[in-house]
Amino acid sequence: MKVCELDQYLKVDLEGALARFMGREDMYARFLYKLQQDETFQKLTEAVESQTLSEIERYAHTLKGVLGNLGLEEGYQTSSELVQAVREDHTEKIEPLYLVLKEQMQTYLNVIGMLEQPGQ
């Protein structure tokens, strides 16, 4: 699968994401691949399990930025809501939002795994 086909599998702002990567699909693809190795979501998982609010906010905020830059809109929205839930002390929303984000991240990683490697 090519980068230009991502929107067939994901809700993605491909035009906006490519603009942030100067129109270079190869560069955008490399950053998508980096998401597979990024440890931020694992750290968020650990923070949710330990119920460490400051860490939940930190890692959800980091993911919000990463997913936003990659144009992965649903994950961006969910991580944004998670940050807001922590900041507004709506702790009852943290677990449900985390579970939605977990499913979204798994979908992202699966789809990214189907992308052609740069140079192929």
C-alpha positions as CSV (number, residue, x, y, z in Angstrom):
1,M,0.0,0.0,0.0
2,K,1.2,3.5,-0.8
3,V,0.9,6.6,1.4
4,C,-1.7,8.1,-0.9
5,E,-4.0,5.1,-0.1
6,L,-4.0,5.6,3.7
7,D,-7.3,7.4,3.6
8,Q,-8.9,4.2,2.4
9,Y,-8.1,2.6,5.7
10,L,-7.9,5.5,8.2
11,K,-9.5,8.8,8.9
12,V,-6.4,10.8,8.1
13,D,-5.8,14.4,7.1
14,L,-3.4,13.3,4.4
15,E,-3.2,16.7,2.7
16,G,-2.4,18.5,5.9
17,A,0.1,15.9,7.0
18,L,1.9,15.9,3.7
19,A,2.0,19.7,3.8
20,R,3.8,19.5,7.2
21,F,6.3,17.1,5.5
22,M,6.8,19.5,2.6
23,G,4.8,17.2,0.2
24,R,7.4,14.4,0.6
25,E,5.5,11.1,0.9
26,D,8.8,9.3,1.6
27,M,9.5,11.5,4.6
28,Y,6.0,11.2,5.9
29,A,6.2,7.4,5.5
30,R,9.4,7.3,7.6
31,F,7.7,9.2,10.4
32,L,4.8,6.8,10.3
33,Y,7.2,3.9,10.6
34,K,8.7,5.6,13.6
35,L,5.4,5.5,15.3
36,Q,5.8,1.7,15.4
37,Q,8.9,2.0,17.6
38,D,7.8,5.0,19.7
39,E,7.5,4.1,23.3
40,T,5.1,6.9,24.3
41,F,1.9,4.8,24.1
42,Q,3.6,2.1,26.3
43,K,4.5,4.8,28.8
44,L,0.9,6.0,28.7
45,T,-0.3,2.5,29.4
46,E,2.0,2.2,32.4
47,A,0.8,5.6,33.7
48,V,-2.8,4.6,33.3
49,E,-2.2,1.3,35.1
50,S,-0.5,3.1,38.0
51,Q,-3.0,5.9,37.9
52,T,-0.3,8.6,37.8
53,L,-2.2,11.6,36.5
54,S,0.8,13.8,35.8
55,E,2.3,11.0,33.6
56,I,-1.0,10.3,31.9
57,E,-1.3,14.0,31.0
58,R,2.4,14.1,29.8
59,Y,2.2,11.0,27.6
60,A,-1.3,11.8,26.2
61,H,-0.1,15.3,25.4
62,T,2.9,13.9,23.6
63,L,0.8,11.5,21.6
64,K,-1.6,14.3,20.7
65,G,1.2,16.2,19.1
66,V,2.6,13.2,17.3
67,L,-0.7,12.0,16.0
68,G,-1.8,15.5,15.0
69,N,1.4,16.0,13.0
70,L,0.8,12.7,11.3
71,G,-2.8,13.7,10.5
72,L,-4.2,10.8,12.4
73,E,-7.3,12.7,13.4
74,E,-9.2,10.2,15.6
75,G,-6.2,9.4,17.8
76,Y,-5.4,13.1,18.0
77,Q,-9.0,13.8,19.1
78,T,-9.0,11.0,21.7
79,S,-5.6,11.9,23.1
80,S,-6.8,15.6,23.3
81,E,-9.8,14.5,25.3
82,L,-7.7,12.4,27.5
83,V,-5.4,15.4,28.3
84,Q,-8.5,17.5,29.0
85,A,-10.0,14.8,31.3
86,V,-6.9,14.8,33.4
87,R,-6.6,18.6,33.5
88,E,-10.3,18.9,34.5
89,D,-10.0,16.1,37.1
90,H,-12.6,13.9,35.3
91,T,-10.7,10.8,36.3
92,E,-13.8,8.6,35.5
93,K,-13.2,9.4,31.8
94,I,-9.5,8.3,31.7
95,E,-10.0,4.6,31.4
96,P,-12.6,4.7,28.7
97,L,-10.7,7.2,26.7
98,Y,-7.5,5.2,27.1
99,L,-9.2,2.1,25.8
100,V,-10.5,3.9,22.7
101,L,-7.0,5.3,22.1
102,K,-5.5,1.8,22.5
103,E,-7.8,0.5,19.8
104,Q,-6.9,3.4,17.5
105,M,-3.2,2.9,18.1
106,Q,-3.5,-0.8,17.2
107,T,-5.3,0.1,14.0
108,Y,-2.7,2.7,13.1
109,L,0.2,0.2,13.7
110,N,-1.6,-2.5,11.7
111,V,-2.2,-0.1,8.7
112,I,1.3,1.4,8.9
113,G,2.6,-2.2,8.7
114,M,0.9,-2.5,5.3
115,L,2.7,0.5,3.8
116,E,5.4,-0.1,1.3
117,Q,8.9,0.5,2.7
118,P,10.5,3.6,1.3
119,G,12.6,2.7,-1.7
120,Q,10.5,-0.2,-2.7
